[in-house]
């Protein structure tokens, strides 16, 4: 068996917004097929970390390296914009908290799902449509609504559509920023269930930013706890949640409301 | 004939013409790429052909013969006034015959008579950016051009087929120039798109309000975007011209009464006249 390398590896990431330290000496490794959740309170730097890891923001210091499907190692910050955008179209996917930021609201559901296919060169209308139909079925949206605008969908459907649109090109690594934010509890549960089965089926690696400990427990293999821009605790999800070591993690776990 | 005194030849001052020629040189060197230029105030409003006029003014010389068409016609207001403008400020000969002209300024049509080497076709362009309805950020569209990321344009065509059953852009159908740049073919009808491909004449596009110039040099491949299973089809009204009987020219629909009566006649008035002269001597 060949040696396994991390898919994404970050070292010494630091970023300041004026006097505020958004990231301080953050290190992280994500392995193929692994789901890592980044948890923490608002303002702890978790969304900033996601943006830096995805090459959408530049850190003051530190490096992010990504190992592509062909085995080549890319410096995410150092690579050209063309290469980075190509990665975002093909091997990476970004799911936004608000589906309105991730979808094209003026384009039909089928067009939304097909966009990434067309961006990588699909030029067969029937093929694109068949793929869009299959993905809508997969995320449990009635394929009869393929020509409807996303604005006519409910919040949960929009989020599922965004997931279909992101996964249609079978990325290897998906960044998710609070995918269940703004959804009510029963819809959240369904979405988490869907995500869990998709991740397992596709063998996706996923970086999940959330403040929802329950979502993290359900989806993530490993957990990073962030506070004031630092990773204060890191480990297997069950270990961190059942036996938190850092006082802040203990507080975080203790403050989850039992249903 | 000499030109009106008090104005420089072709109205624009020489420094402005030089600036526009530089933009034109760059545009010809990078087929389909939009080159910014400092569009001047012209003695007519933006949207009436100021971009085309400035391009024509920069390339015209005393020996040129100018033809101006508006939607194919030589005798509409826009065409007549622009032709008279150049007659007055340059003194060049003007014509209505496509074959005799060395420079043809056009609004929204390509003449039916095939153009030849040595001729220049100048288009008036209202909106040079093919992506503007899809991507509102200008900076982002320029990045997309730089990186040749044109998937979004196909999303638009996909939407057309999903809603209408066919690609419904009957005019301004986007084209790829020289397999690199996505270009808006000014808003010519889709019927004219095939004429742009490998045309022997030089094609220059001027957008005055948007301050952009682009060009298609002679014999450059220009391909209309489409899907493999929905190939591009030039659209034409299914009727012969009521005047000359042509079945292969682009037609204007003319409503003749309030009871649904209509006639179709050639949009290219010069082409229609030529056909009538040769078929009915």
Interface residues (C-beta under 8 A of the other chain):
Chain A: X81 X82 X85 X89 X104 X107 X108 X110 X111 X114 X115 X116 X118 X119 X120 X121 X123 X124 X125 X126 X127 X128 X129 X146 X147
Chain B: X143 X147 X149 X151 X152 X154 X155 X158 X159 X161 X162 X163 X227 X228 X229 X230
